[in-house]
Amino acid sequence: MINPTLKHVPCKVQPKRDSQRLTLTIVFHPDLQRIGQQCQPDTSAVAISRLSPLFGQGSNDPSPEPLADPFLSRTPISLCKKGKCWHLSNLDSPIPISNAEDDSIEQLHMTEQMLDKGVLFVLSGRIVLLCHYCPNLSLNVTDNMGLVGVSENITNVRNLVAKVGRLKAPVLIRGESGTGKEVVAQAIHEYSERSNKKLVCINMAAISKELVNTELFGSVKGGFTGAVSRHGCFKEADHSSLFLDEIGEASIEVQAALLRALETGVVQPVGSNRDTAVDVRFIAATDANLEALIGQESFRMPLLQRLSGLVIELTPLRNRREDIAPILHKLLQIKFSETHQLDKLQHMQQSEIGYWAWFFAQCCQLEWPGNVRQLKNMVTQLSIALLDSTDASSFDWHSFVQTIKKQHQIASSPTMAIDNSIEAPPLVRRKPREIDDEEVLNALEKHQWQIKLAASELLISRAALYQRIDSSPVLRRASNISSAELQSSFADCSGDLDQMVDMLQVSKQALIRRLHEIGLTH
């Protein structure tokens, strides 16, 4: 039975309204360096024009500037507060206003709920602003640490990194896949007194039970058949930092080995009878619900407690829309430089500005379920698609964005389309020991040995499924198959991976990794 103290009670914590201020964030500007600049009006009536208001990097920016675009009139549009809502109008201004879909707007009524999420509007078809609620813009740390963004979440993360960087306390970074947890880990290391040495990274999900001690603690020559002298990741990270990525996917055996090393501060290489003291700063990351895994007996409570000296939460990109444009701009600079197209971005013609403004507005409307990783993949697709276009005006932007939207529909979790006011029934999870070998085998065969799909059907985590495979006399991982058996199967199947999967009964991805390890290519 799951410990009742570990049950996750869904709740929605709303920010205090009096701590939230109306904020205007530049999503797109012909001067791309101004993307991400913000303005927090002090009054309940704001005049938006070529000359006002002033935008800058936080409230302490010494030299804020107006939008200053010659295509904007000096006669302002009006943004004023009426009751609890804000009202946008251009009835007295020639500045055209449109939404992200390029539909003309004369008046726009924005409720508190709309502003919590953010409302986009476009001025003169070339400047895109996001109107939203945000706490007071105070930048305690001027270095962005590689963490691009202007949201409250990213600002708080930077401030935390600056505070704890020099400490030795372990840090647990939590957030959805693709939110940038490894970037935060690198920032913590760079801000520490250990930055003169390389951050050692290891993916916990990739360590098999048989190799865990060698990977973590190293080995001495002759310690076991075929053993060679090598440093494990603990020794490599001595006087440095060790990043334990995907800690939620670690097997129970890996967790036990980690916990001992964390508590004692010593390691013993495989084949050696001597302990070696190590001075390591631990940083872990996960997108898993570790508390739920503890309830399923798939994660150890002491390990969670040991790693949680400080917890840093990264918010999904869909909940910090003001960060999308600055991140998009940065990714475009990187990818367009790699593909020798930087001129298309830095020297766009007046006729191209409207296309880019529309594209940035569209991107800020999307949910990005894969977060920054998905945004990065989209930029890669765009950079390739634009190779055949001489300028932005000749590119089919509409078709490209429609393709991205279809990808979003496929990638989005079904829960995103559900009314948040309706609480979904809790997912019933099973304990690994309740599932026999035959049921595990049937699920794996049904899903062609794909671990994620089989685990989902069995109502257990991937880590729990690996645990069941390791404890079964009739199941095995690809890492357990000998080189001789792999070579024989490769020859019998003429290198056909699908046939090898059926013959060896292991996942295709793991099989590909093993084939590469022994020098066989399909």
N, C-alpha and C positions, 0 to 999 in steps of 0.2 A: 504494500500500500504506500502511496506517495505521501511523504511527510507533509502535513498540512501547512507547515510554515514555509514550504517551498512553492506553494501554489501561486501562480501568477494571476493577480486580480486586475483585469483590464480597467483602466481609468484614464480619463483625459484631463490633464492638468493645463488649465488655461493661464496665460500670463496675466498679471495684474494690469488692468486697463490703464491705471494711472501711471504705470511705469513705461507704457508704450507711447511712442510719438509718431506722428505722421512723417513718413520719410519718402523722398523722391530719389530713386537710384537710376543713373544713366545706364541703359541697356545697350544702346548704340548711339554713336556720335561720329560724324565724318572724321573728327580727330580721334582715332582709335585709342589713344592714350588716356582719354577721358572716360572710357568705359569703366563703370564701377564707382565713379564719383557720386557723392550723395549730398542731399540737402535736407535739413530738418527745420522747417519754418517755425518761428516762435509765435506766430499769430494764427488766428482762425481764418484769415483771408490772405491768399497767396496770388500774386500776379506773375504769370509765367510768360516770358517773352525772350527776345534776343538779349535783353539787358538784365533780367532778373528771373529767379533768385540766384544766389551764389552756390556753386557746387564745389566740394573738395573731398580730400581723403580724411574723413572723420571731422569732428567738431573742432579739433585743435589745429586744423590745416591753416598755416599762416597766410596762404595766398589763394583763397577760393576764387572761382571765376564764374561769370554768367555763361549761359549756353553759347552766346556769341557767334551764332551761325547767321550768315548774311541772308539766308532764305527764310529766316524767321522775322516776323514783323516786330517793330518796337511796341506796337499796341498789344497789350497782353491779353491772354485768355485768363479766365477766373477760376480759381480753386478755393472754395470757401466751405466752412463747416456749418451745417444746419442740423441742430440737435446732436445726435450721436453719429450722424452720417456726414460725408463730404460730397460736394457737388462741383462737377467740372463743366464749364460752359465757355463757348467761343462766340456767343451772340454779339459781343461788342468788339470782336477781333477778327482780322482777316486770316489768322493762322488756322489752316485746316487741321482738324483732329480726326484720326481714324483708329480703329482697333487693329488687332494683330492680323485679322483677315482682310484688312484694307477697306472695311466698310466705314463710310463717313459718319461722324458723330458730331452733333451740335451740343448735346447735353449728356452728362453721364452721372448717374446717382450711385455712390459707393457706400455700401453698408459696412459695419464693423467686421462681419464675417467675410465679406469680399476682400477687405483690406488686410485681414489676417493672412489670407492666401496670397494677395498681391493682385493689382489690376494694372494691365498694360495699356498704354495709349501711345500713338505715334503723332508727332508734330511735323507738318509739311512733308510727310512721307520720307523723312530722313533722320529724325531724332526720335529714339524710342525711350520712354520713361516707364519705370515700374513704381506705382504708388502703393505703399504698404505701411504697416505698423512695425516699429522697431524700437528697442530701448535707446537710450541716449548714446550717440556715437562717440565713444572715447577710446582712443588707441593708446594703450599703455606700452605696447611694444611696436616699434616702427619696422623691424625686420619681419617680412612675411614668412620666413623660414621654409619657403617652398610651398606653403599652404595658401593657395590663391583663393581669394574670396573676401567679402565685406560683411558677411552676416554676423549676427550675435554669436552663433555657435563657433564659427571659425575664429572670431576675435577672442572668445573665451579660451579656446584650445591653445592659441598662441600665448596668451597670458599664463596659462597653466604650464606650458612647456618651459617658458622663461623662468618660472618659479621653481620647478622641480628638476630642471635639467642637471643641476650640479649635485643633486641628492643621489643616494644609492638605492633608495626605496624602489621596489618593483612597481611597474606600471602595467595596467591592463587596459588595452584600447578596444572599445566595443563599437560596433556599427555594422550596417549592412555591407554586403559584398560590393566592392568598387568605390567605397566612400573615401579611400585614401589612408587606410590605417598604416600601411608601410611608410608612407610619406611622414606621418606623425612620428613613427618610431625613429626614422632617420633624423628628424628635427630634434627629438629628445637627445639622441646620441650626439648630434653636432653641438648642442648647447651644454653638454656635460664636459667634465674635465678629462674624459676618456676619448675625446674627439680626434686625438692624434693617432688613434688606432682605428682600424676598419670595424664597422658594425658587422657582426656575424649573424646571418639570417638562416633559419632552418624551417622548413615546412613540416609541421608535426604530422600531418596526414600522410606524408610520403614515407614515414619510417616504418618498416616492418618489424614485427616482434623479434625476429631472429637477429636483426642487425641493430636493434635499438642501443644496446650497450656500446657497440663499436662506434656507431654514429655519434653518440653523446659523449662518451668517455675515452674513445680511442682504443688502440690495441698495441700489444708488443709482439714482435716477431716470434712465431712458434707458440703463441697463446692458444691457438686452435688450428685445425687443418687449413693450410693456405693463408694463415694470418701473416700480415706484414706490419711493421711499425708505422703507426699513423696517429696524428693528433685527432681527438674528437672535437666537437664544436665547443665544449666547455673549455678545453685547453686553448683553443684558437681564440676564444673570447676572454682569456685571462687579462685583467686590467683593461677590459673593453666592455662592450655591451652585447648581449645575446638576445636576438629577436626571435621569439617563438611564435611563428605565424600559424593560424588555424589551430589554436590550442584546443578548441572544442572537438576537433576530429582525431585527437590523439587517442590511441588505444589505452585500455586500462593498464597494460604492462608498461607502456611508455610513461604514463602518468605516475606510476609507482617509482620508476627510475628517476624521473624528474624531481619528485617530491623529496626523495632521499638526498639528492644533490643540493637542492635548494635549502634544506634544513641543516645539513652538515657543513656545506661549503667545501667539501672535498670530493674528488673523483678517484676512481680506481680503474685504470685501463684494463681491458680484457687481457688475461694472461699474466697480469702483474699482481704481486702480493703487497704492494705498497700504495698507500693513499697519497694523493697529491692535492694540496690546497690550491684553490682557485679564487680569484677576486673578480666576480662577474656581476654586472648590472643587468637585471632581467626585465625585458619588455615583452609582453604577450599581446596577441590580438585574436579576436574571434568575431564571427557574425552569428554565432549560435547562442541559444538561450541556455546558458550553463546551469542555471538553477533548475530548469526542466530536466536537463540531462542528469543532474544529481538525483532527482526524483526517480529517474529510470535506471539508476545505478550504472550509468554510462560515464559519469564524471565524478571525481573525488572531491568532496567538500573541503578537506584540508588543503588540496592543491589550489582551489579557487581562493581560499582565505589567504594562502601564502603569496599568491600572485597579485592580490588586490590591494597592494599598499596604496595605490592611487588609481582611480578609474577615470578614463577620458572617453566621453561619448561623442561619436561623430553622427550628426543628423543626416538623414537621407537628403539627396539633392532636391527632391520635390518639396521639401519643407523649408528650403532656404533658396528660393528662386533668385534672390538678388545675387547669388554666387554664380549662377549659370553663365551669364554674359562674360564676366572676367575670366572664368575658367575656359570658356569657349575661345575667347580672344587669345589666351596664352597657348592653347593647344593648336590653334590655327597658325600662330607664329612659328611654333616648333615644326609642325608637319609641312607647312608651305616652304620653310627654309630647307627641309630635307629633300623636297621635290623640286627645288629651284623655281618656286612660284611666288616668292615673297613680294615681288613687284605688284602682283595682282592685289595684294592686301594693302601694301604701304602706299601705292600710288594709284589708287582707284580714281577713275574719271567721274565727273559729276553725274553722268548718265548711269553709272553703276551703283551709286550710293543707295538709291532706293531699293535695289535688289538685296544688298547686304542688310539694310535696315529691316526689310521684311523677313529675311532669313533669321536674323537674331531674335526678332519678335516671336517667330514660330518656335524656335528652340526653347525660349523661355516659357512657352505655353505647355510644353510636353512634360510628362512625369519622370522620365529617365529612371525606370526601375533598376537598371544596371548601374546607376549613378555615374561617377566620373569615368569609370572604365567604359561604359556604353557611349558616353559623350566622346571619348577619345577614339573609339572605333568608328563613330560616325564621321569625325573629322578626317580620319584616314580614308574613308570611302569618298568623301567630298574632294580631297586633294587628288585622288586618282581620277575621279570623274571630270575634274576641271582641267586635266592635262590636255584634253582635246579642244578646249575653248580658249579663244584668244582674250576674251574679257568676260566679265560677269553678265553683261547684257545678252550674250549669245548662249548662255547656259540655261537649261530647262530646270529652273529652281523648283517649280511646282511639282514636277514628277519626282524629283529627288526627295522633297519633303514628304510627299505622299508615301514613298517607299519607307522612309524613316518611321512614319506614323504606323504603317502596317507592322513593322518590326516591333514597335511599342505594344501593339495590341497582342502580339504573340508572347512577348516577354513579360508583360504585366501580370502580376498576381491577380487571380480572380477576386480577391478581397478588396482590391482597389475600386472595383465597380459597385461594391456593396455599401448601402447607406450606413455610415458610421454610428448612427443612433440605434441600429439594431445589433445587438451583441451576438456574435456568432457562437455556436455551441463549442465548448472546448474540445480540442482534438484528443482522443483517447490514445494513449501510448501504451505499448506492451513492454514487459521486461524480457530481455534476451533469453533468460533461462526458461521462459514459458513456451518457447518456440522450438520444436524438434527439428532434427536434421532434414527430414523429408519435406517439411513445409518450407524450409530455407531453400532447399534444392529446387523445389517446384517453382518458387518465386524467381530464382535466378534463371532457370531455364525459360520461364515465360517471358522474361525481359532480356533474353539473350546476354545474360551475365552482366548487365548494367547495374552497378551497385546502387546508384541513387534511386532508380525506379523500383528495384526489388525492395530496398529499405522502406520506401514509401508504402508499398503494398503490405509489408509486414508490420507497419506502424512502429518502426524503430528507427533510430538515427543511423547514419552511415557508419559511425564509429562503433555502434552496437552490433551492426551486421558484420563488420570486420572481426569483432570480438567473437561472434558465433562461428565464423569461418575458421578462425584460429583454434577454437576449442573443439572443432569437429574432426573425427577421424576420416570422414568421407569427403570433406571439402578442403580446398587449399587456395592460396593466392598465387599469382603469377611469380612472385618473388621466391616462392618455395620450389619452383620447378627447376630441375638441374639443367645445366647447359647442354648435356648430352641428349636429354629428352626433348628439349626445344629444337636442337639441330635435327633430330630424327623426325619430329613433327613437321618442321619446316620443309624437309625434303619430301616427306610423304604427301604433303598438301601442295607441293610446288609453290610455296610461299603465299598461298591463299589464306588471308587472315581469318575470314569467316569460317573456313573449314577448320583452321587451327583452334579457333574459339570453341567450336563444337567438340573437337577432339579432346582438348585440354581442360575445358570447362572453367575458364577464367574470363575476366573482362577484357574487352578488346584493347582499351587504352593501356591497361597494365601490361598486356602482352606486347604491345608495341614498345613500351619502355624497356621491357626485358630483352627484346630482340636487339634493340639499340645497344644495350649494355654488353651483349656478347658479340656485337659486331655484325649481326644479321640485319639486312634491310629487305623490306617487302617490295 
